[in-house]
Amino acid sequence: MSFTSALDPRRHLAAAIGWSMLVVVALASLVAAELASAEAERAARASGARLMAQFASQVDHGLRLTLDSRLSVVEATAAQLARAADKSGDALRTHLDAVQAEFPEFAWLGVADAYGKVVSSTDDALHGESVTQRAWFSAGRAAPYLGVAYDVTPRQGALPMPNGAPARFVALAAPMRRADGGLVGVVAAYLSWDWIERLQTGLLGALDTNRQLELIVADRDGVVMVGPKQWLGRTVHGADDLAEGGAFIVGLHEAKHAGGQQGLGWGVAVRQAADAALGQAWAVRRTVFATVLLAGLLAALSAFALTQWLTRRLAALASEAVAVRLGRRDGLSVPPGQDEVSRIGATIAALVEHLQREKAALAQLNAELDARVAERTARIERMAEEARHAAVTRERLRMARDLHDTLAHSLMALLTQLRLLRKLKGKLAADEFDAELARAEQVAASGLGEARAAITQLRHGTVREQGLAAALRELVSRFGERTGVAATLRARGWAADLADARAETLYRIVEEALRNVERHARARAVTVEIDDEPTAPASSADPTPRARVVVRDDGVGFDTAAPRPGHYGLLGIREQAELIGANLQVHSAPGRGTEVRLLIAP
C-alpha cells in the first residue's frame, strides 16, 4: 500500500478520521485566531487612540505655552511703551526693532493709536494705515488677543498660501493703557507661519516615542492648516475623517482658548498608520493560528495512528472480503474478541457462507436455463426459417399475381391478335393486314410498358413514398391517357393518407380492377373512390370509421355466379384483400357495369 493510498479518506477509515480532525482543528484555529486578533486589534486601537490623544494634548499644551509666552512679550512691550515718556514714531520704532531682534519669529510689530492708525511699525509696513477693521485691533483694545490674521503685505518668514490667498500669520495684540486706565493704543505683532510650523514639528519630535506620527492642526472651522499635503485646506468633521476608514489610529485634542477671551480655537490631532500601530496585534493572530494549527496537525497524526491500530482487525476482515470477491478464498475467518468488529465479522462470515451456497444453486440453475435457452433458440430458429419460407412463398404469390396482371394479360392479348392475323392472312387486304399488325405491335408495347411499370414499382415502392392517394392519382391518369376512358379519382378520409404495406396492397387491387375494366368492360367512364364508410365505427373501443375503396365502371358487366376459367384477376384481388383483412364485395350484372368494393378497418 503506497503512502498516498494510506492517506486517501475514501479508502481508509483512519485517514478519514485524521483528515476530519485536521479540518476541525484548522477551522478552530482560524476562529480562535480571528477572535484573538479581533480582540487584540480592538484593544490596540483603543490604546493607540488614547496614546495619540495624549500626544495631541502634549503638542497642544506646548503650543499654547509657547504662544502664551509670545503674547506675554507683546503685553510687556505694550506696558513699557505706555509708560515711556517719548512716544514719538522713531522712539516707538526703536523699541519695536529691539523686540524683533530679540524674537525674530515676529515677522512684524506695530503700534496703532486709540483711533486705529498705525503710528509706528517695523519695516514701516502698514505705517499710517487704518486698522480699525482688523480683528486684532478691535479685540486688542479691550484685552490681549491671539488669533489668525491674513495680510497681503509680504512679511519676513511668511509662507504663501497654496491657493494664492494672502499670507497667514498668528496675530498677537495687547492694549496700551495709562496709569488711570485710559487707552493709549494697541501693540500688535505677527508671528511667522513658518515659525509656527517649525514649532509644531519640534513639539511632535520632542515626544518620547519612536513611532512614525503625523500632526494635523485645524482652525476653529475645521479647516486643516498644518498636516499632510493632501489634507491642507480640507475641512475635518471629526476623528473618523482623519482615520480614513481605519487606515490610521487618531488622537484628537480640542484646544481651549488661549490668551484671554479671544483664542485660536485650534484642534490638534496626532495619528499613526494602523499597519504600524496594530503590528503587535496581528503578530498575536499569526502566533495563535500557527500554534493551534500545529496542535491540530499533531492531533490529526495521533488520531490517524490510533485509529489505524484500533481498526487493524477490521482492515484484515476487509482484505479477506476482497479475496473472497476475487475468488481466492471461499469464506471469512471470524476475528477474535467480543466487540463490534467480532460480531460484524461473524455476521459477514455467515452471510458469505450463505451466499456461497446460493451461488452454487444459482450456477446449477443457470446451467439448466442455458439448456432451455439453447432448446428454445433452436425452436425459434426453426420458426424463423419457416417464417422466411412463408415470406418467400407470399412473395412468389405476389409476383405471380403481378405477372398475371401485366405480362399474362398482355401476352394473351398479343397471342389472340397473332392467331387472328394467321387466320386472316390471305383474306385481308394489305392495308387492313398492316393495321392489324400495328394493333398487335401496340398490344406488345403496352404490355412491355406495364411490365416496366410493375418492375419500377417493385423496385422503388412509390406507394410508400407518395402515399396512396397520390399514387392512385398517377395510376388513374395513366389509365385515362392509355385507354381514352373518362377516369375519375375521389380520395378522402384517413385511408387516403396511408403509406404502408396496406397502401401497396390497395394500390395493386385498384390497378388490377382497372386492367379488368380496360380488357373486358368496354366502359366509357370509370370512378375510383376512397372515403370513410358512413356507418357506425368498426368497434366501440375505436371510434374511427371503416374506410371503403370502390372501383365502379359503366361497362357491359358480367354474371358473378358464372365460372370464368383462365381468368385470375378477381381471384388475385380476393387473395390480396385477405392479406390486409379487407372485406371484398363485387357487384355486377350483364349490361349494368361492375363495382368492386373494399371495406377496411382502421
C-alpha positions in Angstrom: 0.0 0.0 0.0 1.5 3.4 -1.1 1.8 6.4 1.2 -0.7 8.4 -0.8 -3.2 5.5 -0.8 -2.9 5.3 3.0 -3.9 9.0 3.2 -6.9 8.5 1.0 -10.0 9.1 3.2 -12.2 7.3 0.7 -10.3 4.0 1.2 -9.2 4.1 4.8 -11.2 4.9 8.0 -8.1 6.0 9.8 -7.3 8.6 7.1 -10.9 9.8 7.2 -10.7 10.4 10.9 -7.3 12.0 10.7 -8.4 14.4 8.0 -11.6 15.2 9.8 -9.6 16.0 12.9 -7.2 18.2 10.9 -10.1 20.1 9.2 -11.9 20.6 12.5 -8.7 21.9 14.3 -7.8 24.1 11.3 -11.2 25.7 11.4 -11.0 26.1 15.2 -7.6 27.7 14.8 -8.9 30.1 12.2 -11.8 31.0 14.5 -9.6 31.3 17.6 -7.0 33.4 15.7 -9.8 35.6 14.3 -11.3 36.1 17.8 -8.0 36.7 19.4 -6.8 39.1 16.7 -10.1 41.0 16.7 -9.9 41.4 20.5 -6.3 42.3 20.3 -6.9 44.8 17.5 -9.8 46.4 19.3 -7.7 46.8 22.4 -4.7 48.0 20.4 -6.9 50.5 18.6 -8.3 51.8 21.9 -4.9 52.0 23.5 -3.4 53.6 20.4 -6.2 56.2 20.3 -5.7 57.1 23.9 -1.9 57.4 23.3 -2.5 59.6 20.2 -4.9 61.8 22.2 -2.2 62.1 24.9 0.4 63.1 22.3 -2.1 65.6 20.8 -2.7 67.1 24.2 1.0 67.4 24.8 1.6 69.1 21.5 -1.4 71.4 22.1 -0.1 72.2 25.6 3.4 73.0 24.3 1.9 75.2 21.5 -0.3 77.1 24.0 2.6 77.7 26.4 4.8 79.0 23.6 2.1 81.2 22.2 1.2 82.5 25.7 4.9 83.4 26.2 4.9 85.4 23.0 1.7 87.0 24.0 3.3 88.0 27.3 6.1 89.6 25.3 3.6 91.7 23.4 1.8 92.6 26.7 5.1 93.6 28.3 6.0 95.7 25.3 2.6 97.4 25.4 3.1 98.2 29.1 6.6 99.6 28.5 5.5 101.7 25.6 2.5 103.0 27.7 4.9 104.2 30.4 7.5 105.6 28.1 7.9 109.3 28.2 8.8 109.6 24.5 6.0 108.2 22.3 7.2 109.6 19.1 7.3 107.4 16.0 11.0 107.0 16.0 11.1 106.1 19.7 8.4 103.5 19.2 10.2 102.1 16.1 13.4 101.7 18.0 11.7 99.8 20.8 9.9 97.6 18.3 13.1 96.8 16.3 14.7 95.8 19.6 11.9 93.4 20.4 12.0 91.9 16.8 15.8 91.4 17.1 15.3 89.6 20.4 12.4 87.5 19.0 13.0 87.1 15.2 9.9 84.9 15.0 7.9 88.2 15.0 7.5 88.9 11.3 6.0 92.3 12.0 5.4 94.6 15.1 3.4 97.8 15.1 1.7 100.3 17.3 -1.8 101.8 16.5 -3.2 104.8 18.3 -6.5 104.7 20.0 -8.2 105.6 16.7 -6.8 102.7 14.8 -4.0 104.4 12.8 -0.6 102.7 12.7 1.8 105.3 14.1 4.9 103.1 14.1 5.9 99.6 12.7 8.9 97.6 11.8 10.0 98.0 8.2 7.3 100.8 8.0 4.8 98.2 6.9 1.2 99.4 7.4 2.6 102.7 8.7 -0.1 105.4 8.5 -2.8 103.0 7.5 -6.1 102.5 9.4 -6.5 99.1 11.1 -9.9 99.6 12.7 -11.4 96.8 10.6 -8.8 94.3 11.7 -9.8 91.8 14.4 -6.6 92.1 16.4 -7.2 95.9 16.8 -10.9 95.6 17.7 -10.2 92.8 20.2 -6.9 94.2 21.4 -8.4 97.5 22.6 -10.1 95.6 25.4 -7.8 92.7 26.3 -4.9 90.7 25.0 -5.7 89.0 21.7 -4.5 85.9 20.0 -5.8 84.8 16.6 -5.1 84.1 12.9 -4.5 87.0 10.5 -4.2 87.2 6.8 -2.2 90.0 5.1 -1.5 90.8 1.5 1.7 92.6 2.5 4.7 90.3 2.4 6.4 89.7 5.7 9.7 88.1 6.5 9.1 84.4 7.2 5.5 84.4 5.9 4.5 81.4 3.8 2.4 81.9 0.7 -0.9 80.1 0.7 -1.3 77.2 -1.8 -4.3 78.8 -3.4 -2.6 82.2 -3.8 -4.6 83.7 -0.9 -2.9 86.3 1.4 -0.2 85.1 3.7 -1.2 83.6 7.1 0.1 84.8 10.4 -0.6 84.3 14.1 -1.7 87.8 15.3 -0.9 89.0 18.8 -2.2 92.2 20.3 -2.3 93.9 23.7 -3.8 97.3 24.8 -1.5 100.3 25.9 -3.1 102.0 28.9 -2.1 105.0 31.0 -1.9 104.7 34.8 -5.5 105.9 35.0 -6.7 103.1 32.7 -7.2 105.2 29.6 -6.4 103.7 26.3 -3.3 105.0 24.5 -3.2 102.5 21.6 -2.7 98.9 20.7 0.6 97.0 20.2 0.3 94.2 17.6 2.7 91.5 16.3 2.6 88.9 13.5 4.2 85.6 14.3 5.7 84.0 11.1 3.7 80.9 10.0 6.9 79.2 9.1 8.0 79.5 12.7 4.6 78.1 13.8 5.1 75.0 11.6 8.7 74.6 12.9 7.4 74.9 16.5 4.7 72.2 15.9 7.2 69.9 14.2 9.6 70.4 17.1 6.9 69.7 19.7 6.0 66.5 17.8 9.6 65.4 17.6 10.0 66.1 21.3 7.6 63.3 22.2 9.4 60.4 23.7 8.5 57.8 21.1 10.0 56.0 18.1 6.6 56.0 16.3 6.1 57.5 12.8 3.5 60.1 13.6 1.6 62.7 11.6 0.5 66.1 13.1 -2.7 67.7 11.8 -3.8 71.2 13.0 -7.2 72.6 12.1 -8.7 76.1 12.8 -11.9 76.7 14.7 -13.8 76.0 11.5 -12.2 72.6 11.0 -10.0 73.7 8.0 -6.6 71.9 8.1 -3.7 74.4 8.3 -0.9 72.0 9.2 -0.6 68.4 8.1 0.0 66.1 5.1 -0.1 67.9 1.8 -3.3 66.1 0.6 -5.2 67.4 3.7 -4.2 71.1 3.5 -7.3 73.2 3.1 -9.8 70.4 3.6 -12.4 70.5 6.3 -12.3 67.9 9.1 -15.5 67.0 10.9 -14.0 64.6 13.4 -11.5 61.9 14.1 -13.4 59.5 11.8 -12.4 61.6 8.8 -8.7 61.5 9.7 -8.9 57.7 10.3 -9.5 57.2 6.6 -11.6 54.1 7.0 -9.5 52.6 9.8 -6.1 53.1 8.0 -4.9 55.3 10.8 -5.2 55.5 14.6 -6.2 59.0 15.5 -6.0 61.0 18.7 -7.8 64.4 18.7 -7.5 67.2 21.2 -9.9 70.1 21.1 -7.9 73.1 22.3 -9.4 75.7 24.5 -9.0 79.4 24.0 -5.6 80.7 24.9 -4.7 84.3 25.7 -7.8 85.6 27.3 -11.2 85.7 25.9 -10.0 85.5 22.3 -8.1 82.4 21.4 -7.0 80.4 18.4 -9.5 77.6 18.9 -7.3 75.2 17.1 -7.8 71.4 17.1 -4.7 69.3 17.3 -4.7 65.7 16.1 -1.9 63.1 16.0 -2.3 59.9 14.0 -0.3 56.8 13.2 -0.7 54.3 10.4 -2.7 51.3 11.5 -0.2 48.9 10.0 2.5 50.1 12.4 0.1 50.6 15.4 -1.5 47.1 15.1 1.6 45.1 14.2 1.7 43.5 17.6 -2.0 42.5 17.4 -1.5 40.9 14.0 1.6 39.1 15.3 -0.6 37.7 18.1 -3.0 36.5 15.5 -0.3 34.7 13.5 1.1 33.2 16.6 -2.3 31.9 17.8 -3.1 30.5 14.4 0.3 28.7 14.0 0.1 27.3 17.5 -3.4 25.9 17.1 -2.7 24.6 13.6 0.4 22.8 14.8 -1.6 21.3 17.6 -4.3 20.2 15.2 -1.7 18.6 12.9 -0.2 16.7 15.8 -3.7 15.7 16.9 -4.6 14.5 13.4 -1.4 12.4 13.2 -2.2 10.9 16.6 -5.8 10.2 15.6 -4.6 8.5 12.4 -2.1 6.3 14.2 -4.6 5.4 16.9 -7.4 4.7 14.5 -5.2 2.6 12.4 -4.3 0.5 15.4 -7.9 0.2 16.5 -9.1 -0.8 13.1 -6.4 -3.4 12.3 -8.8 -6.4 12.7 -11.4 -4.5 10.6 -8.7 -4.0 7.9 -7.9 -7.7 8.0 -11.6 -8.6 7.6 -11.8 -6.2 4.6 -8.8 -7.8 3.0 -10.3 -11.3 3.4 -13.6 -10.0 1.9 -11.7 -8.7 -1.2 -10.0 -12.1 -1.5 -13.5 -13.8 -1.4 -14.7 -11.4 -4.1 -11.8 -12.2 -6.3 -12.3 -15.9 -5.8 -9.1 -16.6 -3.9 -11.0 -17.6 -0.8 -14.2 -19.4 -0.1 -15.1 -17.9 3.3 -14.1 -15.5 6.0 -12.4 -16.1 9.4 -14.1 -14.7 12.4 -12.0 -12.0 14.2 -11.3 -12.8 17.9 -12.9 -10.8 20.7 -16.3 -9.8 21.8 -16.6 -6.3 20.4 -18.4 -4.9 17.4 -15.7 -6.0 15.0 -16.0 -9.6 16.1 -19.8 -9.5 15.8 -19.6 -7.9 12.4 -17.0 -10.5 11.2 -19.2 -13.4 12.4 -22.3 -11.9 10.7 -20.4 -11.3 7.4 -18.8 -14.8 7.6 -22.3 -16.4 7.9 -23.6 -14.2 5.1 -20.7 -15.2 2.8 -21.3 -18.9 3.6 -24.9 -18.5 2.7 -24.1 -16.6 -0.4 -21.7 -19.4 -1.5 -24.5 -21.9 -1.2 -26.8 -19.6 -3.1 -24.0 -19.2 -5.7 -23.7 -22.9 -6.2 -27.5 -23.3 -6.5 -27.6 -20.4 -8.9 -24.9 -21.9 -11.1 -26.9 -25.1 -11.3 -30.0 -23.1 -12.2 -28.0 -21.2 -14.8 -26.9 -24.4 -16.4 -30.5 -25.6 -16.6 -31.6 -22.3 -18.0 -28.8 -22.4 -20.6 -30.1 -25.8 -21.8 -33.6 -24.4 -22.0 -32.4 -21.3 -23.8 -30.5 -23.5 -26.3 -33.6 -25.6 -26.9 -35.8 -22.6 -27.4 -33.2 -20.9 -29.6 -33.2 -23.9 -31.9 -37.0 -23.8 -31.9 -37.0 -20.0 -32.7 -34.5 -20.6 -35.5 -36.8 -23.2 -37.0 -39.8 -20.9 -36.7 -37.8 -18.1 -38.2 -36.8 -20.4 -41.1 -40.5 -21.3 -41.6 -41.4 -17.6 -41.4 -38.8 -16.9 -44.0 -40.1 -19.7 -46.2 -43.6 -18.4 -45.8 -42.5 -14.9 -46.7 -40.8 -16.2 -49.8 -43.9 -18.1 -50.7 -46.0 -15.0 -50.2 -43.6 -13.0 -52.3 -43.8 -15.7 -55.0 -47.6 -15.5 -55.0 -47.4 -11.7 -55.2 -45.0 -11.9 -58.1 -47.3 -14.4 -59.7 -50.2 -12.0 -59.4 -48.1 -9.2 -60.7 -47.0 -11.3 -63.7 -50.6 -12.2 -64.3 -51.7 -8.6 -64.0 -49.1 -7.4 -66.5 -47.3 -9.9 -68.8 -50.1 -12.6 -68.8 -52.8 -10.3 -70.0 -50.5 -8.5 -72.5 -49.2 -11.8 -73.9 -52.7 -13.3 -74.0 -53.9 -10.3 -76.0 -50.9 -10.4 -78.2 -51.4 -14.2 -78.8 -55.0 -13.6 -79.7 -54.1 -10.9 -82.1 -51.4 -13.1 -83.8 -53.8 -16.0 -84.1 -56.3 -13.7 -85.7 -53.7 -12.5 -88.2 -52.7 -16.0 -89.1 -56.3 -17.0 -89.9 -57.0 -13.8 -91.8 -53.6 -13.6 -93.6 -55.0 -14.4 -97.1 -58.4 -12.8 -96.6 -57.4 -9.3 -95.6 -56.2 -6.5 -97.8 -52.6 -5.3 -97.4 -53.6 -2.1 -95.6 -56.0 -4.0 -93.3 -53.3 -6.5 -92.6 -50.9 -3.7 -91.7 -53.5 -2.2 -89.4 -53.9 -5.4 -87.6 -50.1 -5.8 -87.3 -50.0 -2.2 -85.9 -52.6 -3.1 -83.3 -50.6 -6.2 -82.4 -47.5 -4.1 -82.0 -49.4 -1.6 -79.9 -50.6 -4.5 -77.6 -47.0 -5.7 -77.3 -45.7 -2.2 -76.5 -48.5 -1.7 -73.9 -47.6 -5.0 -72.2 -43.9 -4.0 -72.2 -44.8 -0.7 -70.6 -46.9 -2.3 -68.0 -44.1 -4.8 -67.2 -41.6 -2.0 -66.8 -44.0 0.0 -64.6 -44.6 -3.1 -62.4 -40.8 -3.6 -62.2 -40.3 0.0 -61.3 -43.0 -0.1 -58.6 -41.5 -3.3 -57.1 -38.0 -1.7 -57.1 -38.8 1.7 -55.7 -42.1 1.3 -53.8 -43.7 4.5 -55.0 -46.8 4.0 -52.9 -44.9 4.2 -49.6 -43.1 7.3 -50.8 -46.0 9.2 -52.3 -48.9 7.9 -50.2 -52.0 6.0 -51.5 -53.9 9.0 -52.8 -51.0 10.4 -54.8 -50.1 7.0 -56.3 -53.7 6.3 -57.3 -53.9 9.7 -58.9 -51.0 8.9 -61.2 -52.4 5.4 -61.9 -55.9 6.8 -62.9 -54.3 9.5 -65.0 -52.2 6.9 -66.9 -55.2 4.7 -67.3 -57.3 7.5 -68.9 -54.5 8.6 -71.2 -53.9 5.0 -72.4 -57.5 3.9 -72.8 -59.4 7.1 -73.5 -61.9 6.1 -70.8 -63.0 9.0 -68.6 -61.4 8.1 -65.3 -62.1 10.0 -62.0 -60.5 9.7 -58.6 -62.1 11.0 -55.3 -59.9 10.5 -52.3 -60.9 11.5 -48.8 -60.7 10.1 -45.2 -57.9 8.5 -43.3 -57.3 5.7 -45.8 -56.2 8.3 -48.5 -53.2 9.1 -46.3 -52.0 5.5 -45.9 -48.3 4.9 -46.9 -47.6 1.4 -45.7 -48.0 -2.2 -46.8 -51.8 -1.9 -46.8 -51.4 1.1 -49.1 -49.4 -1.0 -51.6 -51.9 -3.9 -51.5 -54.8 -1.5 -52.1 -52.9 0.1 -55.0 -52.4 -3.4 -56.6 -56.1 -4.2 -56.1 -57.2 -0.9 -57.8 -54.6 -1.5 -60.5 -56.0 -5.0 -61.3 -59.5 -3.7 -61.2 -58.6 -1.0 -63.8 -57.0 -3.7 -66.0 -60.2 -5.7 -65.9 -62.1 -2.6 -66.9 -59.7 -2.0 -69.8 -59.8 -5.6 -71.2 -63.3 -6.7 -70.5 -65.7 -3.9 -69.6 -65.8 -1.8 -72.8 -66.7 1.1 -70.4 -67.0 4.8 -71.2 -66.3 6.0 -67.7 -64.7 4.6 -64.5 -64.6 6.1 -61.0 -62.2 5.3 -58.1 -63.4 6.4 -54.6 -61.6 6.3 -51.2 -63.8 7.6 -48.4 -65.0 6.8 -44.8 -67.9 4.4 -44.5 -71.0 6.4 -43.5 -72.0 3.8 -40.8 -71.1 3.0 -37.2 -67.4 2.6 -36.3 -65.7 -0.8 -36.6 -65.7 -1.2 -32.7 -66.8 0.7 -29.6 -63.2 0.9 -28.4 -62.1 2.7 -31.6 -64.4 5.4 -32.8 -62.6 5.7 -36.2 -65.0 4.6 -39.0 -64.1 2.0 -41.5 -62.8 3.1 -44.9 -64.1 2.0 -48.3 -62.3 1.7 -51.6 -64.6 1.5 -54.7 -63.8 1.0 -58.4 -67.0 1.5 -60.4 -67.5 1.4 -64.3 -70.4 1.6 -66.7 -69.3 -1.3 -68.9 -71.0 -4.5 -70.1 -70.8 -6.2 -66.7 -70.9 -10.0 -66.1 -72.6 -12.7 -64.2 -70.7 -13.0 -60.9 -72.1 -16.5 -60.3 -70.9 -17.9 -63.7 -67.5 -19.7 -63.8 -64.7 -17.9 -65.8 -61.9 -20.4 -66.4 -58.5 -18.9 -67.3 -59.2 -15.5 -65.7 -57.4 -14.9 -62.5 -58.0 -11.2 -62.0 -60.8 -11.4 -59.4 -59.0 -14.3 -57.7 -55.9 -12.2 -57.3 -57.9 -9.3 -56.0 -59.6 -11.6 -53.4 -56.3 -13.0 -52.2 -54.7 -9.6 -51.8 -57.8 -8.4 -49.9 -57.5 -11.3 -47.5 -53.8 -10.3 -46.8 -54.9 -7.0 -45.3 -58.1 -8.2 -43.7 -60.3 -6.3 -46.0 -63.9 -7.2 -46.9 -64.3 -7.6 -50.7 -67.6 -7.2 -52.4 -68.1 -7.5 -56.2 -71.4 -6.3 -57.7 -72.1 -6.8 -61.4 -74.7 -7.9 -63.9 -74.8 -8.1 -67.7 -75.4 -4.6 -69.1 -75.2 -2.8 -65.7 -71.5 -2.3 -65.2 -69.3 -3.5 -62.3 -68.5 -2.3 -58.8 -65.6 -3.6 -56.8 -65.9 -2.5 -53.1 -63.4 -3.0 -50.3 -64.1 -2.3 -46.6 -61.0 -1.7 -44.4 -60.9 -1.4 -40.6 -58.7 1.4 -39.2 
